[in-house]
Amino acid sequence: MNAEDSAQEPPEHARFAAHLADLEQVTGADEEELVAGVLADPDPAMAGAAVVRHLDRRAEELYAASGWEEWAEAMARVVGGRPFLVRRLREWALFRAVALELPWEEDDLLASSDWLQLRTAAGAGPGALVVLAERGRTKRIRGTARAGLTRGNPA
């Protein structure tokens, strides 16, 4: 990028990149404070986009780890009042339950977003795959789940 390009770059783009870099490096107790700081950005859509990327990255790292509950509770406190972020955390909790074969409700999976249904169809246990192969929201979700059932049960 040359000087002319950076002069034309909107300030929220630079802040977004800075937020992502900071979130990538945050550890432990500082995470809650940093996420709250990002969410205080004057551009709520940009801040939410940065935080959802962070939530996805951290949830992927932690969903099978012993620290999941504490992390999820901390993030729920910080993102409370932001419906999309609250929903994403809830969906990660559901994904965790399905993936780790913890108790989960079929209706919750069927009411979840396309994002979660597709993610689950691409790598869940047979119970969720059967549900999604039969009643997933989209043709793509149903097909992905059917393919997962086929891979899991070679003829």
C-alpha positions as CSV (number, residue, x, y, z in Angstrom):
1,M,0.0,0.0,0.0
2,N,1.4,3.4,-0.9
3,A,1.0,6.7,0.9
4,E,-1.8,7.8,-1.3
5,D,-3.8,4.5,-0.7
6,S,-3.4,4.8,3.1
7,A,-4.5,8.5,3.0
8,Q,-7.7,7.3,1.3
9,E,-8.3,4.4,3.6
10,P,-11.3,5.1,5.9
11,P,-10.3,5.4,9.6
12,E,-12.6,2.6,10.6
13,H,-10.6,0.2,8.3
14,A,-7.4,1.1,10.2
15,R,-9.1,0.7,13.6
16,F,-10.6,-2.7,12.5
17,A,-7.1,-3.9,11.5
18,A,-5.7,-2.6,14.8
19,H,-8.6,-4.3,16.8
20,L,-8.0,-7.6,15.1
21,A,-4.3,-7.4,15.8
22,D,-4.9,-6.6,19.5
23,L,-7.5,-9.3,19.8
24,E,-5.2,-11.9,18.2
25,Q,-2.6,-11.3,20.9
26,V,-4.8,-10.8,24.0
27,T,-4.4,-13.3,26.9
28,G,-6.1,-14.2,30.1
29,A,-7.6,-11.5,32.3
30,D,-6.9,-8.8,29.7
31,E,-9.3,-10.4,27.2
32,E,-12.5,-9.2,28.8
33,E,-11.3,-5.6,29.1
34,L,-10.0,-5.6,25.5
35,V,-13.2,-7.0,24.0
36,A,-15.2,-4.3,26.0
37,G,-12.9,-1.7,24.6
38,V,-13.3,-2.8,21.1
39,L,-17.1,-2.8,21.5
40,A,-16.9,0.8,22.7
41,D,-15.6,1.8,19.2
42,P,-17.7,4.6,17.6
43,D,-18.5,2.2,14.7
44,P,-20.7,-0.5,16.3
45,A,-20.9,-2.6,13.1
46,M,-17.1,-2.7,12.6
47,A,-16.6,-3.4,16.3
48,G,-19.1,-6.2,16.3
49,A,-17.4,-7.7,13.2
50,A,-14.0,-7.6,14.9
51,V,-15.4,-9.2,18.1
52,V,-17.3,-12.0,16.3
53,R,-14.0,-13.0,14.5
54,H,-12.4,-13.1,17.9
55,L,-15.2,-15.1,19.5
56,D,-15.0,-17.6,16.6
57,R,-11.3,-18.0,16.9
58,R,-11.2,-18.3,20.7
59,A,-14.3,-20.6,20.8
60,E,-12.6,-22.9,18.2
61,E,-9.6,-23.1,20.4
62,L,-11.5,-23.6,23.7
63,Y,-14.7,-25.5,23.1
64,A,-13.1,-28.8,24.0
65,A,-10.9,-27.4,26.8
66,S,-11.6,-27.3,30.5
67,G,-11.6,-23.4,30.6
68,W,-14.6,-23.1,28.2
69,E,-17.3,-22.3,30.8
70,E,-15.3,-19.5,32.5
71,W,-14.4,-18.0,29.1
72,A,-17.9,-18.2,27.8
73,E,-19.4,-16.6,30.9
74,A,-16.8,-13.8,30.8
75,M,-17.6,-13.1,27.1
76,A,-21.3,-13.3,27.7
77,R,-20.9,-10.5,30.3
78,V,-19.0,-8.4,27.9
79,V,-21.2,-8.9,24.8
80,G,-24.5,-8.8,26.7
81,G,-27.0,-6.5,24.9
82,R,-25.6,-7.2,21.5
83,P,-28.0,-9.8,20.0
84,F,-25.8,-11.1,17.3
85,L,-22.8,-11.6,19.6
86,V,-24.9,-13.2,22.3
87,R,-26.4,-15.6,19.7
88,R,-23.0,-16.5,18.4
89,L,-21.8,-17.4,21.9
90,R,-25.0,-19.5,22.5
91,E,-24.4,-21.3,19.2
92,W,-20.8,-22.0,20.1
93,A,-22.1,-23.5,23.3
94,L,-24.6,-25.7,21.3
95,F,-21.8,-26.7,18.9
96,R,-19.7,-27.7,21.9
97,A,-22.5,-29.8,23.3
98,V,-23.1,-31.6,20.0
99,A,-19.4,-32.0,19.2
100,L,-18.5,-33.3,22.7
101,E,-21.7,-35.5,22.9
102,L,-23.1,-33.6,25.8
103,P,-26.9,-33.2,26.2
104,W,-28.4,-30.9,23.5
105,E,-31.9,-30.3,22.1
106,E,-32.9,-31.1,18.6
107,D,-35.1,-28.1,18.4
108,D,-32.2,-25.8,19.4
109,L,-30.1,-27.2,16.5
110,L,-33.0,-26.8,14.1
111,A,-33.6,-23.2,15.2
112,S,-30.0,-22.3,15.0
113,S,-28.4,-20.2,12.2
114,D,-27.3,-21.5,8.8
115,W,-23.8,-20.8,10.1
116,L,-24.1,-23.3,13.0
117,Q,-26.1,-25.9,11.1
118,L,-23.5,-26.0,8.3
119,R,-20.6,-26.0,10.8
120,T,-22.3,-28.9,12.6
121,A,-23.1,-30.8,9.5
122,A,-19.5,-30.6,8.4
123,G,-18.1,-32.3,11.5
124,A,-20.6,-33.5,14.1
125,G,-21.6,-36.8,15.6
126,P,-24.1,-39.1,13.9
127,G,-27.1,-37.8,16.0
128,A,-26.8,-34.3,14.8
129,L,-26.0,-35.4,11.2
130,V,-29.2,-37.5,11.1
131,V,-31.2,-34.4,12.3
132,L,-29.6,-32.1,9.8
133,A,-29.7,-34.5,6.9
134,E,-33.4,-34.8,7.3
135,R,-34.4,-31.3,8.4
136,G,-31.5,-28.9,8.0
137,R,-32.6,-25.5,6.8
138,T,-30.9,-25.5,3.4
139,K,-30.2,-28.0,0.7
140,R,-26.5,-27.4,1.3
141,I,-26.8,-28.2,5.0
142,R,-28.8,-31.3,4.3
143,G,-26.3,-32.5,1.6
144,T,-23.3,-31.8,3.8
145,A,-24.9,-33.8,6.7
146,R,-25.8,-36.7,4.3
147,A,-22.2,-36.7,3.1
148,G,-21.0,-36.9,6.7
149,L,-23.3,-39.8,7.4
150,T,-22.0,-41.6,4.3
151,R,-18.3,-41.1,5.3
152,G,-19.1,-42.2,8.8
153,N,-20.9,-45.4,7.7
154,P,-19.0,-46.9,4.8
155,A,-21.1,-49.5,2.9
